Amino acid sequence: MLDITRERRRTWLKAISREDLTEEKLANVLVFECHFVARKPADTMDKHNVDWFPTLALGHSKLDVAVVHAASERASEREARAKERNKRVFKMNSNISTSGSTSASTLATTSSTLATTSSTSTTTTSTSTSDKRSYYWRSFMIVLMKLRLNLGLQDIAYRLGICTSTVCRRFHEMLDIMSCRLEWLIKWPEREELWKTMSSCFQATYGTKWQNHPLGLNTSMKIQQVFIAMCPQGVKSFISPAWGGRVSDKLLTVNSGFLNKLLPGDCVLADRGFDIAEDVARMQATLHIPSFTRGCSQLSPMDVEATRKLANVRIHIDRVIGATCQRYSILMSYIPIDFLKPKHPGDKPPIDKIISVCSALNNLCVSVVPVE
């Protein structure tokens, strides 16, 4: 949305073509309706409209109005053909999905004494079911377009031919459904399950049961810190609520509830910033972090070897985080400020639901951690 707004501003300035315009003057410049064909500017997302920028009575002949109109008409025709094609495809899919129930209705009417009543009720039920499927399918696609491509809600509304408020309502509606339905995919596994499916690189090096790694998200105000715990298989098994960017890694870990899930004898791999050795030891578990050179000129040979082994297995955890952020662009971009507060009292903020849904969907993908 920001890119297309900047492009439109550049196009407007190029069409006006005045060298005396400065930033101070532009703050008070008004473009009157007489400069547009339809007496008003087009919508920001309607890029191929002739009134996307002023074209009439500009005081110069640098802009060929006839060429602009012809190009706009051709673009409008292409857009109309694309919409008509999409409508035909959608109608074909609807007919295919309802053909089975229609055949069953026809067969039932031939062997029933109440033929007319049965046919009418079955057709009505089939139509309503098809409408519900179409509604939830489009809502599902809206959520995926937002999570994977991070498209603006106005952009999605323009692509689907609906208003922005409808897209916003459907997005939050389906996000609530997906966060509840996919919650079971983020599961804290039993120790026996981990050992049966553990990759050879982890088992040979540490015999590790659990891994943890922080994930930071850029918002419009500051960094959002989220604590994520992962199994050696690269599957996310624990996600904390989002915290403010200034919270320390130790405070986030202690208050996330992760330590309460540890069992005696577990090993936890973490980065240098996680100064939680005492808290992990209180749960009779072991913390493995890279060695420090603080207070000494270089590491000892034993520390060098231990750090090398740790880095060989921790790289897989970084790959899982990177793969998740690459699949879902919303995690690497600016988050609207209204995503940080709950929509209703007692509800989770949308940012927590977004992270939960992205992590659950990523758990369904093939893991980047090698099995052998």
C-alpha angles and dihedrals in degrees: 000000000000092000095052090047091054091046090052091050091052090048092051093050091047091051093048090047100192118152095198094065112113131175090262092052093044090060089066101032118121125194112209127220093249089077093064129073094223092040091249137059120265125246117283094245093047092088097162095053115114089230094055084106132010115276108162132081095357095151096244140069098227092105118066103214093192092056091048092050093048092050091047092051092050091050091049091051091050090049092049091050091050092051091048091049091050090050091053092049091048091049091050091051091049091051091049093049093050098041093088095053091043091055091049090051092051092049092050094052093057093059100039132083091218095059100150096045094046094049093050095049093045093050091049092050091048092051094048091048091051091050091051092049091050092048095051093040092055090046090051091051091049090056093047092048090052096045099041102034100020091223117178117257090241090051091052090047090054092049093050096039096239134112123273095242090057091051091049093049094046092047094055091040094054092039089060091050094048094046090054097041096045096042092099091064090070098068133160102230129218119253092248091054091052094052093049093054102030117129117244095242092061096040093049094047106038111345084233122192102188138018129197134193134167123242122204124202125197114231133181090263110026144331117299113216119210125181113220125183120201136190120235087257090067094253118135110237104170135030126182126209115270117271133194118279095247095061115112122242091242095052091047092050096046094048096041095076093238095122092058090064095057120106128208110280096024120139122219123198115204143159125262093265093066104090093178102119093120093047092049091046089053086064089050091249132124128242121211117194132158114277121258128229090207111139095007136075096234142353123271118250091254092052091047092053093045092050091048092053091047092050092050092061100032091059088072090058090052089050091054091051091047093048091051093050092047093051094048112040093188089075091061099044138069115291120217112250092237089063089068097065129059119259091219133023111272093016126117119255115258090246090064091048092048093052091045094050094045091049093047093050090047089054087061091058125085108277119246089218109096115240095213 
